[in-house]
Amino acid sequence: MRLEPLYQRNREQAKLEGRLEGQREGRLEGRLEGEQSLVIRLLNRRLGEIDASLTQQVRRLSIAQLETLGEALLDFSGMADLQAWLNQLEE
């Protein structure tokens, strides 16, 4: 039995799995960046220009947290609401 064809098949499978994993990671990263961008734009429009420290806090949120913030910000009336929302995540 020759091992070369088995080795080649395993190598091709590993390359395919690596490529698929890279694609999944790329899609997830792209979705995260899109969510971050949208929520930050909405916050800026709703509250005025938010400062860099708040922007960085928003950029550290997960996709699920960004989606929740995107809904919550509709009820925000000032920067204090955003700060309170972010603070409750830390508790």
N, C-alpha and C positions, 0 to 999 in steps of 0.2 A: 504494500500500500504506500502510495506516495503522499507525503505530508504537504507538499507544496500546494496542491489545489485547496486543501483544507485551510492552510495558512492564508492563502490568497482570499478565500471566501470570508474568513474571520476578519481579515484586514479590511475588506470592502464593507462588511457589516459595521465594523467599528467606525469607519469613515462616515457612513450613512448616519449612524446614530449621533456622531459628533456634529454633523451638519444639521440634523433635525433639532438637536439641543440648542445649537447656536441660533437657529431660526426662532425657536420658542423664546429664548432669552431676549433676542432682538425685538420681538413683538411686545413682550412684557415691558421692556425698557422704553419702547416707543409709546406705549399706552400710558405709562407712568409720566413721562415727559409731557404728553398731551394733556393729561388730567391736571398736572401741576400748572401748566401754562394757562389753561382755561380758568381754573379756580383763582389764580392770582389776578388774571385780567378782570374777572367778575368782582373780586374784592376791591381792586383799584377803582372800578367803576362805581361800586356801591358805597365805598367808604372814603374814597380819595386815595392818593398815593400812599401805600403802606410802606413802612420803613424796612430797611434791609434785614434787620433781625427777625421781624415777623415773616418776611418772605422766606428766609432760611428755615424757620420753623415749619412753614407750610411745605417747603420742598422736602422735608424729612418725613412727611406723612406717607402712609401706605395708600394704595389705590382705594381701598375700602374707606379709609379715613377721609381721603380727598372727596370721595363721592358724598359722604355724610356732611362734610363741610360745605360742599356745593349746594346742598339743600338747606343747611342751617343758615347760610349767609343771606338767604332771602329775608330772614327775620332780623338781621343785624341792623342797628340804627347808628352805630358808631364803632370806633376802633376798640373801645372797651369791651364790646360784645365779642369781637374776634379774640382779644387777649383772654377773656374769660373762657371762651370755647377751647382755646389751646391749653390753658391752664388746667382745665378739667381732665384733659388727656394725661397729664402728668400725675394726677392723684391716684 
